[in-house]
């Protein structure tokens, strides 16, 4: 169980600062929907999304982590939950929120996985149903964290226009400055509000920095 193995004792302060940054960037009001994305695969965006979710429930918030990475979904593997029904099933109308949302054992964190049927999923994200779903979820949860595919996949750009704030994840000695600048410009072009950039694996003493 990821939550049991990674209690955030080492990096908890960094993620609390990241949460504070989100609030400050939103006129001191905590955003309800936050997109976590990156330039390419392998930069650690899912780990950041999971840890930010855990840091948020530790402050007493009702948190939903949604896996929107249709190409390489990792949330269900990282948190050891079923992926039988998920986001795509809800968008298609073949499952209810009650059937699709799950919780890892021993935690109050809620998870909405991708689901098994991902064919045509990007078109579903680009529909009015996704916007309606986010409105429904905000009636239930205090914060909704969207773990999307990297910007090189179009669903990140779609979600950037739907989320209130976006966190952009980069990785030391992995993300090039040119690619990062291009990805951020693309996100902004689609209406994303960049709250901050996470520089992943910045060093041995402080692996996460916002």
C-alpha positions in Angstrom: 0.0 0.0 0.0 1.6 3.3 -1.2 0.1 5.3 1.6 1.5 3.0 4.2 4.9 2.9 2.6 5.2 6.6 1.9 3.8 8.6 4.9 5.3 11.8 3.5 7.4 12.3 6.7 10.3 13.5 4.6 8.5 15.6 2.0 5.4 16.5 3.8 6.5 20.1 4.4 7.2 20.6 0.7 3.7 19.4 -0.3 2.1 21.6 2.4 4.0 24.6 0.8 2.7 23.5 -2.6 -0.9 23.5 -1.2 -0.2 27.0 0.2 1.0 28.1 -3.2 -2.2 26.9 -4.8 -4.2 29.0 -2.4 -2.1 32.1 -2.8 -2.3 31.9 -6.6 -6.1 31.7 -6.3 -6.6 34.9 -4.4 -6.1 33.1 -1.0 -9.1 30.8 -1.8 -8.2 27.1 -2.1 -8.9 25.9 -5.7 -11.5 23.2 -6.1 -10.0 21.5 -9.2 -6.3 21.1 -9.7 -4.6 19.5 -12.8 -1.2 17.9 -12.4 0.6 17.3 -15.6 4.1 17.3 -17.1 5.9 17.8 -20.4 6.6 14.1 -21.1 6.3 10.7 -19.4 8.7 9.8 -16.6 8.8 13.2 -14.8 6.9 12.0 -11.7 3.6 13.8 -12.2 1.5 10.8 -10.8 3.7 10.6 -7.7 3.2 14.4 -7.2 -0.6 14.1 -7.6 -0.8 11.2 -5.1 1.4 12.9 -2.5 -0.5 16.2 -2.9 -3.8 14.3 -2.4 -2.4 12.7 0.8 -1.2 16.0 2.1 -4.7 17.5 1.4 -6.6 14.7 3.3 -4.2 15.2 6.2 -5.6 18.7 6.6 -9.1 17.3 6.8 -10.3 18.0 3.3 -12.5 15.7 1.3 -10.2 14.8 -1.6 -10.8 13.0 -4.8 -7.9 11.9 -7.0 -8.9 11.3 -10.6 -6.7 9.3 -13.0 -7.1 11.0 -16.4 -4.0 9.5 -18.0 -5.6 7.2 -20.6 -2.3 6.2 -22.2 -0.5 5.1 -19.0 -2.8 5.0 -16.0 -0.8 4.5 -12.8 -3.0 5.6 -9.9 -4.7 2.3 -9.4 -1.4 0.4 -9.4 0.3 2.9 -7.1 -2.6 2.9 -4.6 -3.6 -0.8 -5.1 -7.2 -0.2 -5.9 -9.5 -1.9 -8.5 -9.8 -0.4 -12.0 -12.9 -2.3 -13.1 -15.0 0.9 -13.3 -13.8 4.4 -13.6 -13.9 7.8 -15.3 -14.6 6.5 -18.8 -17.5 4.5 -17.5 -19.1 7.5 -15.8 -18.7 9.7 -18.9 -20.3 7.0 -21.0 -23.2 6.6 -18.5 -22.4 2.9 -17.8 -21.5 3.4 -14.1 -22.5 5.7 -11.3 -20.2 7.7 -9.0 -21.0 5.3 -6.2 -19.9 2.3 -8.3 -16.7 3.9 -9.6 -15.2 5.8 -6.7 -13.2 3.7 -4.3 -10.9 4.3 -1.3 -7.6 2.6 -0.5 -7.7 0.6 2.7 -7.1 2.6 5.8 -7.5 6.1 4.3 -10.2 8.6 3.6 -8.7 9.5 0.2 -11.2 8.8 -2.6 -10.0 7.5 -6.0 -11.6 7.6 -9.4 -9.6 5.4 -11.7 -9.6 5.5 -15.5 -11.6 2.4 -16.1 -10.9 -0.4 -18.5 -12.7 0.8 -21.6 -10.6 3.8 -22.8 -11.4 3.8 -26.5 -12.5 7.3 -27.6 -11.8 8.6 -24.1 -10.3 11.9 -25.3 -13.5 12.7 -27.1 -15.4 12.1 -23.8 -13.1 14.5 -22.0 -13.8 17.2 -24.6 -17.6 16.8 -24.1 -20.0 18.9 -22.0 -20.4 15.7 -19.8 -16.9 16.2 -18.3 -17.6 19.7 -17.3 -20.9 18.6 -15.8 -19.1 15.8 -14.0 -16.7 18.2 -12.4 -19.6 20.3 -11.2 -21.2 17.3 -9.6 -17.9 16.2 -7.9 -17.5 19.7 -6.4 -20.8 19.2 -4.6 -19.2 16.2 -2.9 -15.5 16.9 -2.5 -13.5 19.9 -1.3 -10.7 19.4 -3.8 -10.5 17.3 -7.0 -6.9 16.5 -8.2 -6.7 15.5 -11.9 -3.7 13.4 -12.8 -3.6 13.8 -16.6 -1.3 12.5 -19.4 1.7 14.6 -20.3 1.1 17.7 -22.4 2.3 15.8 -25.5 -1.1 14.0 -25.3 -4.0 16.3 -26.0 -6.2 15.4 -23.0 -3.8 17.4 -20.8 -4.6 20.5 -22.8 -8.4 19.8 -22.6 -8.2 19.4 -18.8 -6.0 22.5 -18.4 -9.0 24.6 -19.6 -11.4 22.9 -17.2 -9.3 22.9 -14.0 -9.0 26.1 -11.9 -5.3 25.7 -11.4 -2.5 23.6 -13.0 0.7 22.3 -11.5 3.4 21.6 -14.1 5.9 18.9 -13.1 9.5 18.9 -14.4 12.4 16.6 -13.6 16.0 17.4 -13.1 18.3 16.3 -15.9 15.3 15.0 -17.8 13.1 18.0 -18.8 14.7 20.3 -21.3 14.0 24.1 -21.0 12.8 24.3 -24.5 10.2 21.5 -24.1 9.0 22.8 -20.8 8.5 26.3 -22.2 6.6 25.0 -25.2 4.4 22.8 -23.0 3.5 25.7 -20.6 2.7 27.9 -23.6 0.4 25.2 -25.0 -1.4 24.8 -21.7 -1.9 28.6 -21.4 -3.2 28.7 -25.0 -5.9 26.3 -24.0 -6.8 28.4 -20.9 -4.8 26.7 -18.2 -3.9 28.8 -15.1 -0.4 27.7 -14.1 -0.1 27.9 -10.3 3.5 26.7 -10.1 6.2 24.4 -11.4 7.5 21.4 -9.4 11.2 20.7 -10.0 11.3 17.0 -9.3 14.4 15.2 -8.0 16.1 18.6 -7.4 18.6 17.1 -5.0 19.4 14.5 -2.4 18.2 16.6 0.6 15.1 18.1 -1.0 13.7 16.0 -3.8 10.6 18.2 -4.4 10.6 21.9 -4.8 7.8 24.2 -5.9 
